[in-house]
Amino acid sequence: MSYKFESNKDFSEQLDHEDILSEFRNKFYLPENTIYMDGNSLGLQPKEAEKSVNRVIKEWKEYAIKGWMSGDKPWFYLPEEIGKKCARIVGADENEVILTGSTTVNIHSMISTFYTPQGRRTKILADELNFPSDIYALKGQILMKGLDPEKELILIKSENGRYLDEHKIVESMTNEVALIFLPSVLFRSGQLLDMKYLIQEAHKKGILIGFDCCHSAGVIPHQFDEWNLDFAVFCSYKYMNGGPGSTAFLYINKTHFDKKPLLSGWYGCEKTKQFDMNIEFEHAQNAGGWQISTQGLLSAAPVETALDIILDAGMDKIREKSKKITSYLAYLIDFYLSKPPYHFKIGTPLDPEKRSGHIAIEHETEAVRIGKALLDNKIIPDFRPPNIIRIAPAPLYNTYLETWKVVQTLKKIIDTKEYENYSKERGTVS
Ligand SMILES: Cc1ncc(COP(=O)(O)O)c(C=O)c1O
């Protein structure tokens, strides 16, 4: 789909007028007098989130230990119940998704189950642009098998530091590869990998494949079952708006329910037998089998209400707006900011089908200082080294007018050389 945009402010207001998701903005708390463009790092708070946290606080007060089995939403079943809702968002059966752990813990858990080096097939295929935590986990898992990550972890290289070529990934699927683990979306550039194609090719070669979907869950429709994906992990705090550090998800294809959870814990027991306290671990034959510990209810509760908003809006509409608003942002950056003295480059695929929900803008020399100036202008993006400002117009709550204002502010920061007032040192959290 190609869009026809205009560069003036009125046009942004016209786009807001036609916005298919405009009613959803009101469901979130928006930081005062601020343009928030960081929903790819931490989604905003849904107004209903407070209610669900307060519900658990009240249940704790009133029921104490009985809360596990009492009330409208007994705590004991909540991870499964929230998993069912999430399954509708990612195209899975209801027992294939569970709310549990954190992304990195879930990567450890999935790799410990799926990485079974045997004979020639001993290697894990990953990529050099993945989020560092994923690579740390893969290396740790290889070490735990008594093997050497220098030999067994193959990291596909990027030719330009931004993107990966899917055909190159397929060429690296040799008969030495035991397992493939990739991001659905590259966290810096926002490139969306063709998951369906990669899954098909991996399976043709007899290799299992999993994905880190942190940067696609809640903004890109997935069909995990239809694509026959083996497993996936993803957080709930970015486009899913579940809250800071909220509990993550894992998906495991039902054909693998009989595999062993090796980070085993009593929460993975078949639920009717969990309290038998048998020291022989019999895991539940569903995604719940990969739970490890007692679920923290206060960080689980807001995820449910956040998912309700996504289900209400519908993933197709979310994706439709996301493609349009990121295309609009790319258009404005090109129109206003690509030539001297601005020198911004777009480091995200221009084809909306090939990207997720943010645009990475690169400034060779001044990205840190420009990012700081944006913050003082009450615009919140984030910075990723060495030279990237990520701007994420979230389809559920950002407007086209806000997007237009971000670009005008960037222009002003360069026109007035405002960025020169800041140091080049990056903050601890950026
Ligand atoms: C793509 C990706 N994977 C993994 C992680 C790590 O997540 P966690 O800290 O929840 O384990 C992040 C965090 O932002 C991420 O963006």
The ligand as an SDF file (V2000), in Angstrom:
LIG
                    3D

 16 16  0  0  0  0  0  0  0  0999 V2000
   14.1090   -7.9170   22.0560 C   0  0  0  0  0  0  0  0  0  0  0  0
   14.3190   -8.0320   23.5220 C   0  0  0  0  0  0  0  0  0  0  0  0
   14.6330   -9.2260   24.0520 N   0  0  0  0  0  0  0  0  0  0  0  0
   14.8430   -9.3780   25.3740 C   0  0  0  0  0  0  0  0  0  0  0  0
   14.7420   -8.3110   26.2310 C   0  0  0  0  0  0  0  0  0  0  0  0
   14.9980   -8.5210   27.7060 C   0  0  0  0  0  0  0  0  0  0  0  0
   13.8150   -8.5290   28.3940 O   0  0  0  0  0  0  0  0  0  0  0  0
   13.7470   -8.8420   29.9820 P   0  0  0  0  0  0  0  0  0  0  0  0
   14.5630   -7.7910   30.6690 O   0  0  0  0  0  0  0  0  0  0  0  0
   12.3060   -8.6810   30.2940 O   0  0  0  0  0  0  0  0  0  0  0  0
   14.2760  -10.2020   30.1860 O   0  0  0  0  0  0  0  0  0  0  0  0
   14.3870   -7.0580   25.7250 C   0  0  0  0  0  0  0  0  0  0  0  0
   14.2560   -5.9000   26.6420 C   0  0  0  0  0  0  0  0  0  0  0  0
   13.9420   -4.7960   26.2890 O   0  0  0  0  0  0  0  0  0  0  0  0
   14.1890   -6.9110   24.3390 C   0  0  0  0  0  0  0  0  0  0  0  0
   13.8760   -5.7240   23.7930 O   0  0  0  0  0  0  0  0  0  0  0  0
  1  2  1  0
  2  3  1  0
  2 15  2  0
  3  4  2  0
  4  5  1  0
  5  6  1  0
  5 12  2  0
  6  7  1  0
  7  8  1  0
  8  9  2  0
  8 10  1  0
  8 11  1  0
 12 13  1  0
 12 15  1  0
 13 14  2  0
 15 16  1  0
M  END
$$$$
